[in-house]
Amino acid sequence: MSVQYLKNINFEETLNLGDLVDYQPGQVVSRTLVQNNSVGITLFSFDKGEQISSHSSTGDAMLTVLTGKARITIGEKEHIVSEGETIVMPNNIPHAVYAEEKFKMFLTVVFPY
């Protein structure tokens, strides 16, 4: 049997990524698919008005909105990102995520090696 690097996801099955993480009132919910020294892949759902406050990462982070709309702050600049859109948050630059409405996102972070 081969080693499986992804977790919390079914293999050899067609999936809708947004269906893998549910909304919870007043919460941010996450489902980690991969987390290691090279990459992190996580699904998130945000209730309207919820946020992840400003922070930075040593990796470049690519955020894709699966449903809804979010306000992404990178450094001092704000971006509105909607369903189907992607934005990259560069490493070592503070960034924050705010739910303008309920939304779900797919986040990939690539770390230096």
PyMOL commands that set and color helices and strands:
alter all, ss='L'
color gray80, all
select helices_A, chain A and resi 17-20
alter helices_A, ss='H'
color red, helices_A
select strands_A, chain A and resi 28-35+39-46+51-55+60-67+69-74+77-82+86-89+95-99+103-110
alter strands_A, ss='S'
color yellow, strands_A
deselect
rebuild
show_as cartoon
